[in-house]
Amino acid sequence: MREQAPMTNPITALVVDDEEMSRAIVAGYLGRMGYRTLGVGTAEEAWHLLAEAREVVHVVLLDRQLPGMGGMEMFTRMKAHPDLAAIPVIMQTISDSSAEIAEAIQAGVFYYLVKPYAGELLQSLAAAAVDRHARLKQLQGDVRSRADAMALLREGTFQFQTPQEAHNLAIAVSSMVPHARGLAFGLIELLLNAVEHGNLGIGYAAKEELKLGHMLAREIEERLASPENARKTATLHVRREAARVVFTVTDEGPGFDWTQYLAMDAFHSTATHGRGIALARMVGFDELTYVGNGNTVVATVELPRAAN
């Protein structure tokens, strides 16, 4: 992975591991990306540092097996804390037990590393986690600025072609349900999938290679301009009912085997992408269902009684 240039205000990673050598190795990998690292040996130390807001932390590298409070217990505490819940966590372990991995994923751990692992994999996961967190924070601010007007919408159909249109539409429409944390993030994942994977036919493996080579944006532009794709559109239909809002996204692609992407299995938890559908299902919607060959997805958000 290409090294990042040092930043004026570097990204800060908190490394929680009881082995000093492990902390040093992780710090070395992240340091080559321009990250600043803080290292502690116990979850208790990490919790006090985070809860007391002594440092601004952008990502946590958390060992599962720790003396005293374990990694999973600390993760659960973070998710229950309003100021810490959004900080991305990369869980590290020496155990490759599928049961342990499944337990962590079901608890909401989207990034899971089994030691020993390649340094480039750690760097890719850290960059992906930080990028998603930054995008989610920006989305939350954008959504608040558009909430008043979109709250009036009861039903509508929107067509879009480009990633930027998908991004803007997701922000605007998600403000219909301002209480639903993660809705904008979930909608963006679905709308981008409709453009990139559906209409433009960029597969997950190809997207991985393009991202690593910093060529994804150019490839999207070229495919959008090609005669076979120039007239393709994706559609978002929104319907607000008494107790829920239903979002239906349809593209003009051939569909795909969506079943393997609904569950956050061990393979996808170590990929830098491909987890978007599972993430959307877990953090953005109360229900997510694919229809037919997979080029239509129906996502539902339940409304609180006060909003009905």
N, C-alpha and C positions, 0 to 999 in steps of 0.2 A: 504493500500500500504506500502511496506517495506521501512523504512527510509534509506536515503543514508548517508554514512559517510561524515563528513566535508571534503572539498577539499582545497588544497593549494591555488588554484586560483578559487574561487567559481563562479558558474553561477550567474549572476546578473539579477534580475527581477525589472522592473520599474512598480510600482503600481500607477495608476492614478485614484483617487476616491476622491470626495469632502467630504466624511464621514471618519473622523479619525478612528472610530471604525472599519469600513470595511477594511481600510488599515492595521490596526493592526491584524485583523483576517487572512487576506491573508498572511501577513508577517509571522504569526505564522505557518501556514500550510507549506509555502515554506521553512521557516527556518528549519523545521524538516527534509527536504530533503537535507539540506546543502546549500541552496541558500542564497545569499545576496540580500536584498531588499532595493530599494529606493522608498520613498513614496512622492507624490505630490498631491495637491488638485485640480489643474486645468490643462486643456490641454495646456494652454499657458506656464505654468511652464515646463511641460513635453516636449513641443516642443523645447523650448530654451535649455533644458538640452541635448536633442538628437541632434539637429541641430548644436549646438556648440561643439559637441563631448566631452563634459566634463566628460562623463562616458562611459564605454563599457557596453552596455546593450544587453542581450541575448534573452529576451522575455519581452513583454509589456502586463500588465493586465490593460485593458482600460475600464472604465465605459462609457456607452453610453450616459447617461444623466449627463451632466456637466455644471456648470455655464460658460457663455461665449462661447468659442469654444466647440462644442459638440464632442463626441467621434467619430462619423462617419466622421466629417470634419477633425479631426486630423489623422484618419486612411487614408483618401484620400491624405492628405499632405505627410504622410510617404511613401505611395506607389509611389508618384510622385518624391520623393527625391532619387537620385541614391545611396546614402550611407545608406539609412534607409529602402528602399523598401523590403529588404529580412528579416528584423527583424520580427519574428512571433508575432502576436497580438492575445490575447484572449479577446474578447469583453464580457463585463458583463452588465446585465440590470435587472431591476425589472419587465419589461414588457415581457409577453409571447406571444405577438401579432405575429401571423404567418406572417403577412405582413411585420413587422419590421425585423423579423428573415430572411425572404426571401430577403429583400432589402440588408441586411448586407452580406449574403452569396453571392448574385449576385455581390456585390462590391468586393468580394475576401476575406471576413472574414471566415477563415476555422475553427475557434474555437469560440464557442458562449455559454455562460453560463447564465442561468436565475436564479437570486437570489430568495430565498436561495438555496444553493446547498451543496452537501456533500463535505467535505474536501478532501476525496480520489479522487473524480472526478476532482477537481481542480489540485491536484498533478499529476494525470494521464495525464491530458491535457497539463500541463506545461512541463512534461517530454517528451511527444510526440512532442510538438512544438519545444523544444530545440534540441531534437535528429534529427528531420527532417532538422532544420536549419543547424546543424553541418554537416550532411551528404551532404546537398546541397553545402555548401562551399567547402568541400573536393572534391566533384564531379567536381566543376568548375575548380579547380586547376588541377585535373587529366585530364580533357578534353583538356585543353590548351596544355598539354605535348604531346598529341597524334594527334593533329589536322592536322599537315602537311601530314602525310601518309594517313589518312583516307579521306582527301579531294579528293584523286584521285579515290576513289571507285565510280563506277556508278551503279553496281548491284551486289548483293551477297546474298547467303543463308547460315545461321549459325544455328547449332544445339547445344543445351545446356541442361544440366540435373540438375545442382545444383544451389543454390542461389549465390554462389561465381562466378560461370561461368556467371550467369545472370548479376551480378553486373559488372564484367569486360567487358562483351560484350556491355552492355549499355553505359559504359564510352567511349569505343573505337568508337562505331558506332555514338554516338551523336556528336563526333568531326567533322563529315561530315558537320555540320551546326553550326559553332562556334558562330554565332550571336544569335542563338535561346536560350535565357535564359530559364532555366527550362527543356530543352529537356532531358538531362541526367536523371534528377529526374523523368520525365514522363516515360521514357523508362524503368527505373529500376522498377517502380511500375507495368508496364505491364508485364515485363519479370518475376518478382518475383511472380506475380499472376499466370502466366502460370505454374510455378514450384510448388508453395505451394498449391494454390487452385485448379488448373487444374489437373496436373499429380499426386500430392500426396493426393488430396482430403481433405485438412485441411480447414474446414469451418470457416467463420468469427467468429462465437461464440466460436468455439474451439480454434481459434488463440488467441482470447482475454484472455481466461483462461490460455493458455500455456504461453503467455507473462507475465501475472501477476504472474505466478508461476515460471518464469525464466526457463521454460522447452521447449521453442519453438525450440531452436537449436537441442536439443537432440531428440525431436520428429521428426524433419526433417531428421536427420541422420538415425533414425530407419526406417522411411518410405522409404527413398532412398535405403536402403539395403534390403528391403523386396522383395521376388521373384516377386510379382505382379507389382512392380514399377521399378525394377532394369534396365529394358530395355526401359523404357519410356523416350522420349526426347521431348523437345519443339523446335520450329523452329522460327527463325526471318528471314524474307525476306526483303531486302532493295532495293529500286529502286529510283534512282535519275532521275527526269525528268527535262524538261526545266525550269519549274517554281516552282517545289515542290519536296520534298522527301517523299516517301511513305514507311511506316514501317508496315509489316504484321506479327503478332505474332499468332502462332497456338500451342495448346497443345493437349494431348491425353486424356483429361478428358471428362466427360459427358456434360460439359457446365453448365450454371447457369442462373438464372433470372437477367440479367445484367441491366434491365431497372431501377431498384430501386437504382443503384449505380452511374448512370450518373449524376443525379442531387444532389447537396449538400443540402439535406433537413435538417430540424431541428434535426432529430434523429441522422444522421451521424455527424452533427457538434459537438455533445457532446460525440461521441464515440472516443476511443483512436486509432482505426483503422477503416478500411472499407471505409474511405474517399479517398483512394488512386486513384481509378478510376476517381472520380470527380476532384480530384486535378490534375491528369495527363491531363485530358481534358482541365482544365482551365489554367494551367501554362505551360504545355509541348507541346501542339499541337494546330493547327488551326482547326483540325477536327478529331473526333474519332468516329468510327462506329463499332459495333459488328455485326458479321455475323452468321446466323443460330442459333444454340443453345447456342452460347456464347463462344465456345472454339476457335474462331478466331476473332481477333480484328485488324482493319485497322486504323492506325493513320497517319495523314498528317501534314507536316510542309511546309508552303509557303516560297519560297526563295525570298530575295530581288533582284531587277533587276541586281544589280552589281554582284550577285553570280550566275545568270542564265547561 
